[in-house]
Amino acid sequence: MSETGPALLIVEDDAVFGSLLSQAMQRRGFAPTVCTQTEMAAITAKNLSADYAVLDLNLDGDSGLELIAPLLEVNPAMRIVILTGYASITTAVQAIKLGASEYLTKPAEIDHIEQALRGQLKPDDMTAPSQPMSVKRLEWEHLQRVLQDCGGNISEAARQMNMHRRTLQRKLQKRPVKK
């Protein structure tokens, strides 16, 4: 903990969002440091000795999930929140298995991010979907699961789904539908 509050590492490739999140968390008593790249985040984590981290899942082609293990090596008690606009059940499960404390989808309210960091987020704070997933969302979830099972290898995932590799790449570049 620094003089201004507990150290918070924010890893976000969107500089504007990272800056806004940093300002909001500073007003809530944290001492935030923003990194836009995974390499810099790993180095900064060692020097910062943060107790908290907010990681974007999709970091300009890299995965925020790759940072969980190195961050927990530096501080095993670190509370890590994954924040993503590309949410899927597969990545949520993987994030928690790797040691993330919470997994939130964008847009997330600042209050929810703070509660997640402090370990105060309750399941009833988040609203559950009232309707089942659409076919398009189910397809997105399936693509993510198969890709994850193939270790991120798009060619292998396409073969397993009997799909052309470029078709799979096109589908993966689209943002997931909300429902």
N, C-alpha and C positions, 0 to 999 in steps of 0.2 A: 504494500500500500504506500502510495506516495503522499506528499503533503496535500495535494489537491484531491485525492481520492484513490480508490483502487485502480490499478493499471488495467486498461482494456485494450486489447489488440483487435482492430477492425481490418479485415482483409476483404476488400471490395474493389473490383476492377472499374466500376463506374465511379469516377472521381467526384461527380456532383453528389450522388447518393451517399458516398463514403463521407464526404464533408458534412452533409446535412445530418447524417447519423452521428457523426463525431460531435457536432455541436449540441445535438439533443442529449446525448449521453453525458456530455460535460455538464450540462445544466442539471442533470440528475445525480451529480456527485462523482462521476467516473473521471479518470485521467486517460482519455483515448489517444491512441496512436493509429494512424491509418496507413496501410500498405496496399498497393495496387497489384502486386505480383507475388506469386507463391515463393519464389527464391528469396525475395527481400523479407517476406513475412517470417520465414524460418530463421533468418539471421536476426531480425528484430526481436523475435520471441526470446532468443537466448539472452539478449542484452536487456530486455525490458522486464523480465520476470513477472509477467502479467498473471493475474488470477482469473481473468475473464477473456474470452475471445468471441467475436462474431465473424463467421466465415461465410462468404458467398459460395454457393455450390459450384457455379459455372464461372471460372476465372479466366476469361479470354482463352478458352481452349483447354485450360487445366481444370482439375477438380479440387475444390476445397477439401474434399474428403482426404486427399493426400497429405494435408497438413495436420490432421487430427493426431496421428501417432507422434510426429516430431514435437508437437506442442505439449502433449501429455508426457513426453520424455523430459522436457524442461520443467514442467510442473504437473505432477500426476493428479493434483487436486483442482486443476483448472476447469472451470465451467465453460464449455464450448457450445455455442448456438450456431446451427447451420441455418442460413437464410437463403431462400431460393425462389426464383420465378419459374423454375423448371421442376416443380415438385413431382415426385412419383413415390409410390409405396416402396419400390425397390431401393431407391436411394435413401429414403427415410429409415428403413430397417438397417441398411448398411451403415449409415451415419451413427445410429445408436449403438450398433454392435462394435464399431470402431472406438466408441467412447464419447461421442457427442452427448451433451446433456439434453438438448432440445433440437427440434427441427421445425422451423417456421416457414410458411410460404409468404412471398411478397404479393401484394403489399401487406406488410405486418405493421400493426400499431406500435408506436414507440413504447407504450406502456407494457405491451405483451413482450417485447424484446427485453425490457428491463426486468420484468417478472421472471422471464426465462433465465436470464443471467443470474439473478439472485435466488433461483430455485423456488420461486413463489408462484409459478404459473400452475393453475389448477385445470384439470380437464374440462370443467364446466365453464372456464373463461373463454374457451374457443367454441365456436358454434359448429355442431356436427351437420353434415349435409342432410337435407331433408328428402332428397331424391337419390335413387341409385345412379351410378355413373353412366354416361352416355356410351354408345358404341365407340365413338371416336376417342373418348377418354380411356376406355378399356383397351383399345388398340395401343394407345400411347403407353399405358402401363405394361402391356405385354412386350412391346418393343424394348422398353427400358429393362425389363427383367431378363429377356433373352440376351441383350447386349451385355448386361452385368454378368450373366452366367458365362459369357464368352470372354470375359476379361477385357471388355471394351473393344474387341476385335470385330470391326464392322463386317469384314468379308465373311468371317465364320458365322456371325449372327445371321447375315443374309442367307448363307447356305442352309443353316438350320431352319429358317423360315421359308425356304424355297422362294426367295425374293431376289431381284437383282440388287447388287450392292449400291448402285446410284439411287435406286428407288428408296432403299432404306436410309441412305444419307439424306435425301430430300425430306423424308418423313421426320427424321431426327432433328433437322434444322428448324422445323416449325415449332412454335410455342405450343405447349399442351393446352387443350381446351379445358376450361374451368370445371365443367361437369361431365 
